[in-house]
């Protein structure tokens, strides 16, 4: 008994387990082979027609002759003469041994057998049979069934997502298994906080989760409980998924990663089954982290009315997720991280204390954080001494981590396109222009009149942005078509936490400068201001209806976050009043833009002519015409004096949309 126990507890070799299906196939083939080979009862002996076969017939050794249509015959041996034919091997033969003979002419064979039968040497029977190919006969009968089985397996694997899902080999029977990808703690490409640049506040919050997974007794001894779940909220591309992977890498625990859409399937009840299987695997691997990316795909707020079809399936999946998150203890070692950029549409039951009871905001990086992000993404890029990370960080306000990674990659592609040995400063600035404004289209054909209209339009933006206090500082203006825009202006906006009414009105006035310049100096307006008008209209409605910045509707906000409400939170008379206030606000800023342009008419014409000639002008050109900007801002002061004019580029605000014809 002890020996058996010791053998059972001994470590087993990590040998691959054989597939049982292949074993069954091998056994069936072996049995069929034996059955076909043993039909005659023993070893088959092949002899010549003359003289051996004739000798056996003449001596009376044959009990029966079977003639086949393929030129062969089988002579069954009389049991009394087996020893004379097989000698020492006679004892090994079956009950009906026979020999195989290939003959030439069937007519001569029949004549010979008839003669031997007449002489009394051969007393057996003569039979005629067709030679059968047993393999093709069996295959032909089984082929339709094999074809149907193969088609059925193929369809089941396609419907269940293939054989790559975790916890099973695919197929209809594993469709309810979790599709989470497991990254073990010993994974070679483990991500840590060193790979996550910026986001100091977010990393500080998740550091507590890492410490709990490493030293849980530090919290449990004091009676503390770690949050069951943490929700990472932020715009796309800010590094929510990367931060979650870094938490698992720092804690050195298994990491289950999947998307919210992985729970959705065409079969009813599959989503709930996958949720149960995911938490079962997580409990087996605890301590571990479950990360659900884009959780809004399954965690959207449930509707109040009756639902059918896919919505009902999504809600059952959400109900199962809520149940599972309440089904394990706080100290079980399973922590759930989720990411979304639409936290406002998540179900309230998902965000309550005890489930996702901590929200971590992962915002767009500020100036210092963009420097850190650039430093991370520039590691694999071969750069020269002209690259200035500080300048790149200042010239990319509002960029996310994914945008910065795209800038670095695009700069490397531009440098390779020009056969450079290293990526330089100008390559990065060209990459910023390329990503924000689009590709230059210098070959687009424009008439002289169209070119002058665009020049007047862009000069209007440049003139007003120079004289308005709160307008974004101008960096560069071009009338070269880029992307969908026929002209564009680059600005260096200040990174504000709040925006005042005066700042928004100045920005609105500068945006309307293009249309105002067309009407004043061209005597007609064009479709080039469509993008400007769209931005101004949205901004003014936001100021009146949401920010309470209207004189006739002060301190009122009509923002409604209820996505299932189909009624406006104000009356028809209020809607009419909002429209009137928006019209009044836009008209006032449009008149203001025309007054400023009329006041600086000569300088505007000089800018337009310079644009017609050079197609691209910079802040230095505007300063030479109008003088130093009276409203010097902090953004302008940080621009280095050593920067060359052709290397200045910043966030573009498209002043011209594509024409109606396009």
PyMOL commands that set and color helices and strands:
alter all, ss='L'
color gray80, all
select helices_A, chain A and resi 2-9+20-37+49-58+79-92+106-119+134-159+172-174+193-195+200-214+217-220+240-251+260-263+270-285+296-299+310-325+343-345+348-351+367-377+389-394+401-417+425-437+448-467+501-511+513-522+527-546+572-599+601-614+619-626+634-637+645-647
alter helices_A, ss='H'
color red, helices_A
select strands_A, chain A and resi 45-47+62-68+72-77+98-102+125-129+181-183+229-233+254-259+288-293+334-340+356-361+473-478+488-492+616-618+652-653
alter strands_A, ss='S'
color yellow, strands_A
deselect
rebuild
show_as cartoon
